[in-house]
Structure formats: structure tokens, C-alpha cells
């Protein structure tokens, strides 16, 4: 496979358009191995670091846009890979090549120790298949100067817009999306700060009412920096003076549990609640207590009636479950018959012959589409009209307006 890049590789832009083509021998090799679901794997190895970026692109897309996240001298490696497995080969391939261990590294390593090519070895693709690839790698040496990256936003604006995100934006469009969402986000954060500060005040008041020692008051004035748990983080078993008393030796002893019958906050909260109800509804304390007791009795009676009604109708649930299991059995049986009929059709000689002709035509068409010839240009406008897809036009526009920032 041959790569045709855009621009000057000695002073490249952070977004590089790349087109690829195949030699006839490579197309024959794909045909010989009955390759299906073919992709081009791009790996950008960043200079002397162990960092890299990857893209997995369908081979008939004909071109791709590579985004460089760092300035310096970098190596672009490309390889044709495929794996025909299951009903979703695209998902299997992406899982093999693009699965990430964290935001900086991938789960699987495909480069050799020198990071100058793909390492030898087999990689699982699905339950019973292995990743297959064309022999030979395509390689580009690219130099991306620091001055080709777009300028960073002002520091104050970045702090404001990126608040709440774990990582900085990777490109200008990512920053613009965050900027558009910033007013709503800051409003939500502001409401959250008011709510969490109110909750912290209530927690502090409750702990003070309980007579707790070692309360941390700093989270009240730092809702962004400190968590709500920091209020009581330093509390220990001896912090509750109501439950534990100091001994003459400087230690602590546990008070009797019966002392909680005299715990003032319990009676204070109950008295405040009854007083508010008394004032709001113009009732006496005795009337309130009688109303609560009556409501509890009615609730218990209603629950008992509901349970009796539920169990009396249990046979309807049993009938519904039986009908559901029967329908499931019928659907499974019909599905087995459909699968058996499909296998019979596929095993027929005519079907195999038609499939073979279709595959041969597909490889011939693929070679005609990707054949290496003079004058190839890595531009959407140079592709055949039927391959100038909306997705490629979108990527072309994105390459102009969404330039990546230089990673820090």
C-alpha cells in the first residue's frame, strides 16, 4: 500500500489529509485470502515518547484526515487489516484496535520496541478469529512545527470553560462546544454551589447540636475545592461528647444508651414540627397527635387490603406468565426454522457460485477504485463522485475549522 499525503511533510499542518492506493499484487493477495470487512489502520507515533494516536478507516473510504496532537518529528504507520467475524465485524475491529486503557494509552500495543513498524504476532478478533493483515507497512515521516498549531484561548477563559472537565479540549471545536455550554453549566454549578452550601450548613448545625468535636468548617466557604464529606472527615468515635465522656486518665468512656431518651435534639425537632403544624392549621397539640395516629391506622388498613386484593388476583399473573412463555417458545421455534432454511439456501451450489462471482467482482472493483496511478490527490474533490460522501465532506470542513491544540 502506498500513502499519498497533502502538503509539505517537512512543515506539515496539525491536520494531514492522506489518500492510499493498492498495487495489483496486494489486491490479488486480498482476493486469495478472501478478505472481508477491510480497514486501514493508522498509527501516529509521537517522537521519542511512548504516546500514539490511532484511526481505523474502511479501505473504500479512499482517504482520511490525521490529527496530530503534538509538535515535533512523528512517524505515521499504516497497515491493511481485516477480520470477518460475527454480525458486527466493525465493532469487533474497533474493540481490537481502538480500545483504550485510559485517555493517554491504548489497551493493546501493535508497534515493535523501536516504534518503527508493526510488531509480529496474532491478535484475537472475536471468539474464533484472528486479525489478518497485508504484508508490509506504509510509512510517513512528518514534522509538525509548534507555530502551525492554533493559539491557546486566554488562561482565564480556559479555566472558566473547562471547569468540571477532567481533560483539556483536544481541538477548537471541542473548546467551542464547551464554550456554548458554559452559561448553562455555570448556572447549574452556581445552583449546585448554593444547594450544597445549604446542605453543609444543615450538617454543621446538626453536628453542633449533637455536640460533636473536630468539625471542619472549611467546606462551607470552599464548595468547589472541598467535598461535603470533608465536614465530618476528622470526626472519630470520641468526637460525640454526648455519647462519650472523658475519664480522669485522659481517655474516653461510653455513656449509657438510656441517656438518648433525654437527647434534646429529638424532642426539639418533634416540638418544632408540631408547633409549625399547630400554627399553620390552627389545631391543638392533642388534635395533631390524634390525626397522626388515625392516619397511621388507615394506612395500615389500606396496605392490608391491597395485599389481600393482590393475592386474590394472583391467578391472572400466572396466566399471563404462561401465555408469555408459550409465545416465547413459538418465536424461538420459528426462528430455528428460519435459520435452518437460510443454511439450506447457503449450502446450495447455486448460492455458493453466486457468492464466489460476487466476491471476485468486489475485489476487481476495489482494485479499480484504489489502483495506484499518477496524479492522485488527497482531496475530496478528486474522489469519484459516488465516494464524495457527506461524512468525508464533513471531515474536510472539520479539518479547516477544528484544528487540534498542541497537547501539554
N, C-alpha and C positions, 0 to 999 in steps of 0.2 A: 504494500500500500504506500502511496505517495501523498504527502501533505502539501497543499498549496496555500501559504499564508498571505495575509494582506499587509501592505506597508513594509517598513524597514525594520528587520528583526534586530538590528544593532541599536535602534532607538524606538522601541515599539510603544504603542498605547496600552493602557491597562486592560482594554478590551480588544482582543485579537480575533478577527474573522478567519476561519480556516476551512478549506474545502479539501476533499480527498478523492482519490481515484484508484482504480484497481488495474493490475496487469492481467492479461488473459490467463496466465498460469494460475493466478490467485483465484480467478473466477472458476477455473476448472477444478481447483482444489476444493472450493466450496461445494461445487456440484458433486464431486466424488464422495465427499463426506456427508452429503445430504443435509447440509447446514440449514437450519431454520431459525427464525427469530434472531437475526444477526444484528449485532450492535458494534459501534466503535467506542472503545474505552479510551478516554483521555486522562492522563495523569500529569499534573503540573508539579514538578519537584522544585521547591524553593531553595535555590542556592546551597549554602552549606548547612542549612537547618534540616531537621527531620520532618518538616511540615510539608503538606501537599494538598492540592485540590483535585477533585475528580469530576468527570462528566461521563455519562453513559448515553450515547445518542444512537437512534436507529440508523442503520447504514444507508437506507434510502432517503434520509433527510438531506444528504449530499453536502451539508456544511453545518458548522456550529460556531458559536461565539464563546471564546475562552476568556474568563475573567481572572486577572492577576490581582492578588491581594497585597503583594509586597513589591517594593522596588528591588532591583538587583539583577544578577545573572541567573536565569532559570532554565530548566530543561522541560520540554513538553514531549511526552512519550505517548504513542497511540498504538492500539492493537485491535484487530478484528476478533471479536469473541461471539460465542453463541451457546445456547443451552435450550434445547427443546424439552420441556417437562411440564406436565400438568395442564391445567386450563388457563393459567395465568403466568406464562413464561416471563413477561415483562416484570412482574412483581418479584419473581424468583431472582432474576438477574440483578435488579436494583438492590435486593436484600444481600446478595453476594458481594457486589462491588461498592455499594454506597452506604452500607450500614455504618453508623458512627459510634465510636466508644464515648466520645464527648465532643464539644464544639470545635476542638482543635485536631482531633485524630480520628482515624477510621478503625473499625474492628479488625479488618484483615489487611495484611501487608502483601502487596503484589510486586514490589520492586526488590532488586538484589541489594546486597550490602553496600555497594558503591552508588546506588541510586542512579545507575546509568542505563538500566534496562529492566525488563520484567524478569522476575525470577522463575526458575523452572519448578514444576510441581503441579499437582492436581488440586482443584478446589471443588467442594461439593456444590451442586446446584439442584436443589430438590432432594427427594428421598433416594433416588436410584441413579441419578445422572451426575456427570462431572462437567465443569466448564471446559469448552473446547475453543481453540484459537488458531488463527493462521500463523504459520511460521514467519519469524521476522517481525521487527518493530519499526515504526516510523518515528523519527526524532527531529525536534527543532530546538535550537539554542536561541533563547530570546533574552534581550536586555531591555528592561523597563526602567527608565530613569525616574528619579523621585519627582522631578518637576512635571512629569506627564500626569501625575495624579491630581485630582481636583483639590482645591484648598479646603481645609477643615472648617466647619462652622465655628463662630465665636465660642469661646470656652463657656461663657455664661449661658448661651443658648443651648449648647450641648448638654450642660448639666440639667437645665430645665426640661428639655425634650426627652433626654434619656433616663430621667428619674423613673425608677421602678423596673428597668430592664437590666438583665444580667450582663448583656454584652453590647458593645457599641454597634451602630448600624454598619452594614457591610458596604453599602453604596448610597448614592444620592437619593434614589427612590425610597429606600428604606428609611432614610432620615426624613424625607418629605412626608411619608405616611405617619411617622411618629409625630411630626410637627402638626399635621392636620388633626391628629387625635389628642394633642397636648391640652387644648382648652377643656375638653370633656374629661380627660384623665386627671388634670389638676383640680377640676371641680370635684370629681369623685374623691380624689385624695384629700381635698380640703374637708369635705363632709366626713370622710373617714377619720381625719385627724380630730374633728370636733367630737365625733361619736366615741372614738377610743379614749380621748382625754376624759370625757364624761364618765365612761366606764371605769377608768383608772381612779378617778376621784371617788366614785362609789366604793371601789375596792379598798382604797386607802381609808375612807371613812369607816367602812365595815371592820377593817383590821384594827383601826384605832379604837373603835367601840369595843372590840374584843380584848383590848389591852395588849396587843402584840408588840414585841420589841423588834428592832432591826429592820424596820420598813424602809424601802428605798424610794425616796420621793423624786429622784431624777427623771424617771419615765413620764412624770406629769408635764415637764417642760421640754422633753425631747421625744415627742411621739414618732418622729421619723427614725431616730437613731436607736432607741431602746424598744424592746418588746414589752408587752403587758406583763409577761411572766417575771420581768426584772423587778416588779414591785415587791413580790414576795420571794424572790430568789434566795435571799440571805436568811430567810426565816428558818428556824430549826425547832426541835422539839421543846426547847426551854424558852422559846420566844413568847409563848402564851402565858402571861403571868397569872391569868385566871385559873389555868389548868395545872400550873406548876409553881411551886413556891421554893424560894431559896432556903437552903439549910445553913446552919451556923458554920459548917465546914467549907462553904463556898459552892456546894453542889446544888442540885435541884431534886425535889421530891414531888411526886404526882399527888394532886389533891383528890379528895373523894369525888366519885362521879355524882353523888347526890347534890353537890354544890351547883350543878347545872340547873336544878329546879329553881334556884334563886338567880339564874343568869339574867341580868336586867335587859339586854337587847331583845330577848324573846318576848318579854312582856311589853316592852316599849313598842316593838313593831306591831304586836297584836292590838295594843291600845290605840296606836295611831290609825291603824286600818279601821277599827270600829268607830273611832271618833269621826273619821272622814265620811264613813257611810251614814253616821248619825246626822251630821250636818247637811250632807248632800240630799238625803232622802227624808229628813225630819222624822226620824224614828228614835225610839228609846233603845238603850243597850239590850234590854230583855227581848224586845221585838226582833232585833237583829239576830240575836242568838237563836231564837225560836225559828226564824225564817231560814237560817243556815241549816239547822237540824232537819227541818221539813224538806228542804231541797235535797239534802243528802239521802233521806229516806226515799224520796220519789226517784232519785237517780238509781238507787239500788234496785228498786222495784222495776224500773224501766229496763235495766240491764238483764234482770232475771227473765222478764217477758220476752225480750229479744232472743235470749239463748233458747228458751222453750220453742219459740217460733222457728228459729234456725234449725234445731234438731228435728222438728216436725217436718221440715221440708228437705231433709237430707236425701230422701229418695230421688228428688229432682236432680240434685248434683250427681248422684250415682248414675242416673240415666244419661245425663249429659256427658259424663266421662266415658260411658260405654259407647255412646254414639261417636265421640271424638276418636276413641281408639279404633273403632271399626272403619271410620273414614281414613284414618292414617294407614291402616292395613291395606285398604283398597288402593290408595295412592301409591304406596310402596310397591304393590304388586304390579300396577300399571306401569310404573317407572322401570321395573325389572324387565317387563315385556318390551318396552320401547328400547332399552339398552340392548337387549338380545336381538331385536330386529335391526338395529343400527350395526351391530357387529356382523350380522349376516350380510348386510349390504356391503360393508367394508371388505369382507373376506371374498367377495365375488371377484372374478377375474376382470370383468369389465371395469369395476371400480378401481382396482389396482392399476390397470393400464391407463385409465383417465388420469389418475393421480400422478403417475410417472410422467405423462406428457405435460401435465400442468407444472410439475416441478422443473422439468427441463426448460420449458418456456420461461419460467420465472427466473432461472439463472441466466438465460440468454438476455432477458430484458434487464436484469440487474447489471450485467456487464456492459450492455449498450448504454445504460444510464451513467455508469461510473467509469467508463473506459478512459484511460489516460490519453490525452491529446493536447497538442499545443494550444495555448491561448486560454487555458482555464482561469477563471477569475473568481475569487471568493466573495461573490456579491449575489444578493437575492435576485437582482435584475438579470443576472447571467444564467440563472437556472431555467430549465424548461418551464413553460407557463403552468403546467399542472402541478409542479413542485414548488411554486411560489406560494406556499401556504400562508394562511393568516398567522400561524404561530411563528414562522420564520420572519415575516414582516414585523411582527411584534418584537421579536428578539433584535432585529435590525434597528428599530426605533429605540428600544431599551438601551442598546449599546451606545447610542448618541446622548441620551438624556439621563442614564443611570450609571454613571461612571463610578467604579469602586473606589473607596477610600484606602489609603495605604494603612495596613494593619500596624498597630502599635505593640 
